Amino acid sequence: MNELVGTCGVCGKDLYCTDGFFQGYIIDEKNICYTCFEQNKKESDE
């Protein structure tokens, strides 16, 4: 079951909770999708 829980604070993509698991990250009280998190991680590593 998918339940909409908010949007990504970076790109605005809808974020869902699937079977009790949040499909993203919460960083500094902001929801972030996996794609934006990985992109930010790569930029931080450089």
ABEGO torsion letter per residue (X at the ends): XBBBAEBBAAAGBBBBBBGGBBBEBBBGGBBBBAAAAAAAAAAAAX
